[in-house]
Amino acid sequence: MEDFTITPEEEEKILKNVFSSLEPLKLKVLSSKAKKRAVIYKKIAGQFEKGKKYTEMDVNGILKQIYQEDYSTLRRGLIELGYLDRMSDGSVYWVKESN
């Protein structure tokens, strides 16, 4: 995972620009800029409980509520950026302990 220095002010500005709502969480646009994506995925990862096991259907259901247009990209991004982990067969997902 790339390490970005993001001030609270920058994070707040990014969140306001890419989400139409923070409660419930609704993503307007998935930015192609790495720094913005880091903020987006961090916020989305907060929707998952540490210690809880999720099926792929559970994960998809949560992500569809946030960004119906491309929830599978969100799921892959959460794995790639190290927020979620999964069994090799994709049957179980969970929040990685390092986050």
Stockholm file with secondary structure:
# STOCKHOLM 1.0

chainA/1-99         MEDFTITPEEEEKILKNVFSSLEPLKLKVLSSKAKKRAVIYKKIAGQFEKGKKYTEMDVNGILKQIYQEDYSTLRRGLIELGYLDRMSDGSVYWVKESN
#=GR chainA/1-99 SS CCCCCCCHHHHHHHHHHHEEEETTEEESCCCSSHHHHHHHHHHHHTTSCTTCCBCHHHHHHHHHHHCGGGHHHHHHHHHHTTSEEECTTSSCEEECTTC
#=GC SS_cons        CCCCCCCHHHHHHHHHHHEEEETTEEESCCCSSHHHHHHHHHHHHTTSCTTCCBCHHHHHHHHHHHCGGGHHHHHHHHHHTTSEEECTTSSCEEECTTC
//
